[in-house]
Amino acid sequence: MIPLRQAADQTRTVRTPDGAELRVHLRGPVDAPVTVVLAHDWALASDTWRPTVARLVAGPRRPVRVVRFDQRGHGGSTLGTRPFSAAVLGEDLLRVLEDCAPHGPLVLGGHSMGGRAVMALAAARPGFVAGRVAGVLLAATAAGRLDPDDPGLPPHRRAAGVLRRALARGLARAPGAVDRLRALLPPHSGAYRAAVRRAAFGTRADPLAVRECAQLLHSTPTRVAVGFYEPLVRHDLSGRLGALRAVPVRILAGGRDRLVRLRHTRALARALPLAAVAVLPDCGHMLPLEAPEAVGAHLEALAALAGEAAEAA
């Protein structure tokens, strides 16, 4: 049984220099030998990690501290004044780490946009990664462009990317009006949930997981969703991941992921040739909600390696 003092999250606020207030949830003993820090996906919130957190705190032989946070503009976090970029995600992650896990080895878990935050941190602060990070899980994420416009690509793929970017820019011009239109299709409607299930889940998704994902997506402001869209699909970090090549890394992908295709997983594996790669064939994009047991098992294994290394040192 989990002690009552560990059963509920502690919540705190981490402030950034530009005025963003990041809501952070912490669980597990303060003196745990390893801290697992989890970053969530685009247009969602850290609640997507709750099933995984429950397993991490209850399961490992060695106790772990778990930190999850809402990225700026998402969930309970405010947006701040910085322009939308992949770099700011890495800087926010670093501030959370320095504030909430200032000592001891770290295991970082990033889902989709959260994986970009981890990679942006590695690109900008390789010394920090070398000194503190003892393991990384990159779930349903990519280091390169998700929406490339290389001349060698088929015309229909390039055209689709141009249309998606144009749509995002159009929505960004009147986000308040878009939010009012979105309110006409509530997240509990069958049509909305069906669209979320098709876009983000595989064939065996739990309806409760789909419902939670739909509610989180619906609550994310249009300004935030479209603001982060182009930096995520256009930015390429694949040539700046040297710091992660010296760290145990696991790459986890969904075989039916429509948002981050397996070709992106293979490209990430080429950038990190020593990483272990696993594909969950029936899963889609929402791995922390769709396969929390598998995600938790990979994080547990990384935390165990980090604990063993800390004991040996």
N, C-alpha and C positions, 0 to 999 in steps of 0.2 A: 504494500500500500504506500502511496506517495504521502509524505508528511504534509499536514495541512499548511504549514508555512511555505511549502513549495507548490501547492496545488493551484494558487491563483497568481496571475501576472502582477508584477509591480509595473507601474507606468511612470515615465518621466519625460521631460521635454529637453531636447538638445537644440540649442539655438546656433544659427550660422551667421557669419559676418554680414550677410546681405539681408538679414531679418527673417529668414524662414525659421519656423519652429517645427522640428521633427518629433513626432510622437513615437516613443520607444517603449516596447514591452519587454520585461525581463522575467525570467523564471529559472529556478534552480539555485543551488547554494552559491553564495558570493565567493567562497573559497574553493570552488571546483577547480581542478587542475587544467581544464580545457574549457574555452568559451566558444560556442557555435553561434555565428552571426548570420542572419538570414535576410536577404533582400528580395523583394517581390517583383512581380511583372508589371508591365505597362497598363495603366488605366484600372488597376486593381488596388489592393491594400495588403498589409501584412497579415490580415486574417486568413489569407489563403494558406499560411504556414501553420495554422493552429493544430491540425491533425498530426503534422510532423513533430511539432513541439511536444505534444503529449507523449508521443513515443520516445522522443529523445530523453525527456526528463525521467520517464519511468523505466526505460529499457536498459541502458548501458550499465555494465558492472561498475565502471568508474563514474562518479557523478559529473554532470556537465552543467554549465551555465548556458542558457539560451537567450539570445538577444534578437528580436525582430523589430523592424521599424517601418513606418509608413514613409515612402519616399515623398519628396516635396510636392505639394499640391494634391497628394493622394490621401485617402482616408482621413485621419485626424491631423495631418501635417499641412502647414500653410505653404504658400508658393515662394515667398521672397521676391527679390527684385532682379536676380541674375537671369540672363537670357537662357532659354532652353538649350541644353547641350548634353552630350554624353559625359564630358569632363566634369560637369557640376555633380553628376550622380556619383562619380568616384570621390569627389571632394566631400560630399555629404556622408558617404560611407566612412571615410577616414575620420570625420568629426565624431560620428557615432562610436567608432572603435576607440578613439582617444578618450571620450567621455565615459563610456559605459563598460569598456574592457581594456583598461590602461595597462594591464600586466598579464603575462602568461601567454601560452600558445593559443592561436586562433584557428578555427576551421570556418571558412566562409562558404556559404551556400547562396547561389544566385539563380533565380528563375527568370529566364528571358531578359527583360530589361534589368532585372537584378543581376544577371550574369554580366551584362554590359557594365554595370556599376563596379563589379569585382575586377573586370578586365581594365576598366579605366583607371582604377586605383593601381593596379599592377603596372600599367604603362607610365603613370605619373610618379609613382613612389616605389620604385623597385627595391630601394633599401629597406623601406618599412616591411614590404612583403618578405624579403629575405630574413629579416630579423624576427618577425612575429608570426607569419602565416605558416601553419603546419599542414594544411590540407585545404582543398577547394573542390566543391561540387558545382558544376555548370550544367543546369538543367534546361532543356528546350531553349537554347540560346545560340547566338552566332557572334563571331568576331568581325566578320566582313559585312559588306553591304547586303541588306535583305532585298533591296530594290535597285539593282544595278542598271546602268545604261550603257554597258560596254557595246561597242559597235558590232562585235561578233555574235551577239545574242540574237535569237529569232525576233523578227519585227514585232510579233504580237506580244512578246514578253516586255520588250522595251516600251511599247505603246501602253500596256497595262500599268507599268510603273509610272509613266508620265501622267496618266489619268488619275491614279491614286494620289500622287503628290498634288495635282491641281485641285482635287476634291478637298484634301486636307487644308490647302491654302484658302480655298473658298470658305470652308467652315470657320477658319480662324478669323475671318473678317467680321463675323456676327455671331460670336459664341453664345451670347445671351439668347438670341432668337432661336438658335439651334437647341439650346437647353429647354426652352419652352415647348418646342415641337417634340423633343424626346419625352417630355412629361406626358404627352398624349398616349404613349405606348408604355405602360408601366412594366416593371421587371417581372411581375407575377403573371403577366399575360402569356398565354400559350405560344403566341407568335414570337414574342421576344425570347422566351426560353428555348424555343426550337432553333432560332437563329444562333443563339449562343452555343447550344449543344453542337450544332453542325460545324461552326467555325472553330471551336476551341476544344472539343472532346472527341474521344474515340468511340468505339462501338459499344462498350460496356459501362458507360458512365453512370454513376449513382445519381438519380434525379435530385437528391438533396445537394450534391456537389454542384450540379448545374444551376440549381436555384441560388445558391450562395454566390456563385460566379456572376450570375445575371444581376443580382442586387448590387454587388460591388462595382460592376461595369456601369450600371445605370447611375450610381451615385458619384462617379468621377466627372468633374466639370468638363465640358467640351474644350474650353481653353487649355486645360492641362493635357487632355488626350491628344489633341491635334498639335499642340506645341511641342510635345516630345516625339511626335511621329517621324518627322523628317530627319532630325538628328539621329534617331535610332536606325532608320532604314538606309541612310546615306553614309553614315560614319563607318570607317574601317579601322579596326584595331589589330588586325591579324598580324601586322608586322612589328607590333610593340609588346609582345607577350613574353619576352625573354625571362622576366622574373618568375613567371609561372612554370617554366621548364625545370626549375630546381625544386618544385613543390609537388607532393602527391596530388594529382588532379584526376577527378572522375567526370566524364562527360555522359550525361543521361539524355536520351531523346525518345520521343514518341513516334512509333512507326506510322501513325496516322495524323501526324501534326501538319495542319494546313497552313500554319503561320510561319514556322521555322522548319523548312523542309530538310530531309535527310542529306541533301547535298550541302547544306550549310553545316550540318554536323560533321560531315566528312572533311570539309574545309577547316573547321576548327580543330579536328584531330590532326590534320596535316601541320597546323601551326603549333600544336602541342603534341609532338610525336610520342612522348612517353606517357601520355594520359591513357587511362583505361576508359573504354567506350562501351556503353550498354544501351541497347534499344529495347523499349517495351513495345512489342509489335501492335497491340490492340489499343494503345493509348494515343491521345491527341496532344494538345499543347499544355493543358492544365495539369501537369504532373503532380504538384503538391496536393491538389484536391482529388485528382483521379487515381493516383497511386501513392498515397502517403506512406504505406508500408515499405515499398521499394525505395522511395526517396529517403525515408528515415534510416533504412538499413545501410545505404551508402554513406550517409552522414555519420552514423554510428561507427562504421568501419574506419572512416577518416579520423574521428575523434579518438578511437582506440589507438590508432597509429600515433597520433599526436601525444596521447598520454604516455605511451611506451617510450617515445623519444624523449619526453620531458623527464621521465624517471631515470632513463639511462644517462641523461646529461647531469 
